[in-house]
Amino acid sequence: MPRKVRNFWIELEVDGRKTPIASGPTGKTGGFNLVIHQRYNGSILESVLTVIGDAVIEPDGNVSLTLDVRGAGVKSLTRFGKHQFKCKTIR
């Protein structure tokens, strides 16, 4: 019996949460939207960081995952051989 195999999945661990969050798209292609909000003086600010992931199947059969990172003051940099994104947050 065939079963659905996800092309990619996300695992997320959050401090204070007992179980991790894990999920992925159900189709051959798919994506995700990750929105991070921040509280400031009791109010919830608009998203400080949004990551949009979009998966497509390339002609060679491999899955390509593109990340679009948006937010105030988002900077892309490479440190210690890793590609990272930094964004401005409020303390």
C-alpha positions as CSV (number, residue, x, y, z in Angstrom):
1,M,0.0,0.0,0.0
2,P,1.5,3.4,-1.0
3,R,1.9,5.9,1.7
4,K,2.5,9.6,1.7
5,V,6.1,10.7,2.2
6,R,6.7,14.3,3.0
7,N,9.4,16.0,0.9
8,F,10.5,18.1,3.9
9,W,9.4,18.7,7.4
10,I,10.0,21.2,10.2
11,E,10.9,20.4,13.8
12,L,10.6,23.2,16.4
13,E,11.6,23.1,20.0
14,V,10.4,26.0,22.3
15,D,11.7,26.6,25.8
16,G,9.1,25.6,28.4
17,R,7.2,23.3,26.0
18,K,7.4,19.6,26.8
19,T,7.0,18.3,23.3
20,P,8.5,19.5,20.0
21,I,6.3,20.7,17.1
22,A,6.9,18.7,13.9
23,S,5.0,18.9,10.6
24,G,5.3,19.1,6.9
25,P,3.2,19.5,3.7
26,T,1.0,16.7,2.6
27,G,1.6,17.1,-1.1
28,K,4.6,16.7,-3.4
29,T,5.1,20.4,-3.3
30,G,4.1,22.7,-0.5
31,G,5.4,25.3,1.9
32,F,5.1,26.9,5.2
33,N,4.7,30.4,6.8
34,L,6.4,31.0,10.1
35,V,5.5,34.2,11.9
36,I,7.3,35.3,15.0
37,H,5.5,38.0,17.2
38,Q,7.0,39.9,20.1
39,R,5.3,41.5,23.1
40,Y,6.3,45.1,24.0
41,N,4.8,47.0,27.0
42,G,1.9,44.5,27.2
43,S,1.0,44.8,23.5
44,I,1.7,42.3,20.8
45,L,3.7,43.9,18.0
46,E,3.2,43.1,14.3
47,S,5.4,40.2,13.2
48,V,9.1,40.9,13.9
49,L,10.1,38.1,11.6
50,T,8.3,36.1,8.9
51,V,9.9,33.1,7.1
52,I,8.1,31.8,4.1
53,G,9.2,28.4,2.7
54,D,8.3,27.2,-0.7
55,A,9.2,23.7,-2.0
56,V,9.2,22.7,-5.6
57,I,10.3,19.6,-7.4
58,E,13.2,20.4,-9.8
59,P,13.4,18.7,-13.3
60,D,16.0,16.3,-11.9
61,G,13.5,15.1,-9.3
62,N,15.2,16.8,-6.3
63,V,13.2,19.0,-3.9
64,S,14.3,22.6,-3.8
65,L,13.3,24.6,-0.7
66,T,13.4,28.4,-1.0
67,L,13.2,30.6,2.1
68,D,12.0,34.2,2.0
69,V,12.9,36.0,5.2
70,R,11.1,39.3,6.0
71,G,11.1,41.7,8.9
72,A,12.3,45.1,10.1
73,G,16.0,45.3,9.7
74,V,16.5,41.8,8.4
75,K,20.2,41.2,7.4
76,S,21.7,38.1,5.8
77,L,25.1,37.1,6.8
78,T,27.5,34.2,6.9
79,R,29.2,33.4,10.2
80,F,31.3,30.4,11.1
81,G,30.4,28.9,7.7
82,K,26.7,29.1,8.3
83,H,24.2,31.3,6.5
84,Q,22.2,33.3,9.1
85,F,19.5,35.9,9.2
86,K,19.4,38.7,11.9
87,C,16.5,41.0,12.5
88,K,15.9,44.0,14.7
89,T,13.9,43.3,17.9
90,I,12.8,45.3,20.8
91,R,14.0,44.6,24.3
